[in-house]
Amino acid sequence: MSGLSRRELIALAAATTSFGFGSLGAGCGVGSTPSKRRTVVVVGAGLAGLGAAAVLRAAGFTPIVLEARPRIGGRVHTVDHFGTKIDLGAAWIHNSRGNPLTAVANAKGLKTVATDYDRLALRKADGSAVSAAIAEEAMAARDRIISALSDQAQDTPRERLAGPLRSEINRQGLTGSAAEVLQWLLGVELPLDVGADPNLLSLEGFDEGDEWNGGPDLLMVGGASQLVAAIAKGTTVRTGAEVVAVRSQGQQVAVTLRSGAIIKASGCIVTVPLGVLKASTIAFDPPLPAATRRAIGRISVGVLDKVFLDYSQARWPRDAVALGTVGESLAKTVSVFPLERVTGKALGVGFIGGAYAVELERAGPAAMVEAVVERMGQGFPELATPRGTLSTAWKADRFARGSYSFLGPSATATDRVALGRRSGRVILAGEHTSINRPATMDGAWLAGRAAASRLVDALT
Ligand SMILES: Cc1cc2nc3c(=O)[nH]c(=O)nc-3n(C[C@H](O)[C@H](O)[C@H](O)COP(=O)(O)OP(=O)(O)OC[C@H]3O[C@@H](n4cnc5c(N)ncnc54)[C@H](O)[C@@H]3O)c2cc1C
């Protein structure tokens, strides 16, 4: 990580919040109306944008939140399906102890269900169960591998993960079913957790992100969009408002919508996902600073997709938190989480990630569902015939263009600092600008809030 610890990077980010601009002053040039003086456009109404809007309001500014979709929440999207609420995007409050979203959930009185990831039901492709002893042997090996890679990340952060991972797997010397279980467990850590395969990820990318103070991951009964609703309270959002250009003109920023409408304000916080920035569908004039553009190019976007499986009856092992059929390479890992305890229904959610998810998105929803059902059906014949299915395609979603960001060998956390640095009256924010908690809901929310504070400081 460029010789700097994450904490040092954050201090650096706070100390250098802009590219060559100090306080900008709230005063407006000739032609500005007094109302524009304290108006800031926020592009995107995900958790970053909504978090930013709340801080702006508290500071006496009027946020104009422009959202391209017909709904708020972005990559947090709870829908009514199968007679219950399901999360197509983010679902878990990770590390609930100390995670500020836990306080939001508690204040709203949300019912939560804790996840114990070690309660696994693993089977081989012939349907026979993986014994507890084998599963434990593989889990211990996984923990040793993660710890060794984390140590190596301190010395060679930009090294591609694939080589060191292969060496560490070999060093464990596991064979037979234990080796198969290890592949599955590492698949959960990599394509399913980071959304990327080891050949794309760096050691630092694998090790990135801080924990809060532990505590279980929590699912919310009724879905994660309830968090979005709580954070959006009091903020007005213009939906169906796709931004195509952000132009800084003297003491104003002019934001152009696809409809041709132009909205002027004294600042702009752009919280569109990194994938959208990479696609250059928003024109910045003047262009974003070179370091920001470099960071947009260097930081990568991973893919995680979900396949919901609806059954007439829950016939999976009782108490299992996750099911898996082992015997595939880690890149093709599929896991299914029963959602009975959260939805009261015989419903499961399957996960696929990385290049495999991209390939299946291209092949279409039927192929994606078939891949998950077929794989799971080998170990669990009772899962082979769902009565209903629903799959996501986050990479193909033009307002997301992927699931969340990660660091490959060409990027470091310093690029995240550059990404979130203010450039005059324009600042980017989102999960991709979070140094401690990228790829999470809380990281996005806090990044949006921090960006708004920095813009407020500059404008007052
Ligand atoms: C499948 C999946 C599972 C996940 N699971 C978890 C989890 O369990 N726990 C967790 O903490 N995190 C999880 N995440 C990550 C989490 O969802 C994100 O980190 C977070 O929601 C990102 O918030 P954001 O505000 O940065 O971006 P977004 O939520 O994407 O918000 C950006 C907004 O900008 C809008 N937009 C895009 N282009 C334009 C434009 N041109 N004009 C106007 N608006 C535009 C988008 O429509 C969107 O609403 C998951 C993500 C996915 C995809």
The ligand as a Gaussian input file, in Angstrom:
#p B3LYP/6-31G(d) Opt

LIG

0 1
 C      -25.316000      -8.340000      -5.220000
 C      -24.733000      -7.404000      -4.194000
 C      -24.647000      -7.807000      -2.875000
 C      -24.111000      -6.951000      -1.918000
 N      -24.104000      -7.345000      -0.619000
 C      -23.736000      -6.474000       0.344000
 C      -23.967000      -6.791000       1.711000
 O      -24.526000      -7.850000       2.035000
 N      -23.568000      -5.885000       2.641000
 C      -22.988000      -4.696000       2.304000
 O      -22.633000      -3.918000       3.212000
 N      -22.806000      -4.344000       0.990000
 C      -23.176000      -5.201000       0.018000
 N      -23.079000      -4.848000      -1.293000
 C      -22.411000      -3.572000      -1.639000
 C      -23.331000      -2.347000      -1.454000
 O      -24.556000      -2.591000      -2.075000
 C      -22.687000      -1.125000      -2.073000
 O      -21.354000      -0.966000      -1.603000
 C      -23.432000       0.177000      -1.777000
 O      -24.818000       0.003000      -1.789000
 C      -23.010000       1.221000      -2.789000
 O      -23.676000       2.446000      -2.532000
 P      -23.327000       3.724000      -3.414000
 O      -24.181000       4.824000      -2.943000
 O      -21.850000       3.913000      -3.442000
 O      -23.706000       3.298000      -4.905000
 P      -25.150000       2.921000      -5.506000
 O      -25.979000       2.283000      -4.473000
 O      -24.920000       2.184000      -6.753000
 O      -25.775000       4.354000      -5.815000
 C      -25.397000       5.085000      -6.948000
 C      -26.660000       5.640000      -7.586000
 O      -26.294000       6.422000      -8.744000
 C      -27.317000       6.221000      -9.712000
 N      -26.807000       6.619000     -11.031000
 C      -25.967000       5.933000     -11.838000
 N      -25.712000       6.653000     -12.953000
 C      -26.414000       7.814000     -12.838000
 C      -26.550000       8.979000     -13.656000
 N      -25.909000       9.104000     -14.829000
 N      -27.370000       9.981000     -13.235000
 C      -28.030000       9.888000     -12.042000
 N      -27.930000       8.803000     -11.236000
 C      -27.122000       7.792000     -11.622000
 C      -27.621000       4.744000      -9.600000
 O      -28.863000       4.433000     -10.188000
 C      -27.593000       4.553000      -8.090000
 O      -28.868000       4.716000      -7.513000
 C      -23.632000      -5.666000      -2.287000
 C      -23.728000      -5.255000      -3.621000
 C      -24.276000      -6.113000      -4.565000
 C      -24.413000      -5.642000      -5.990000

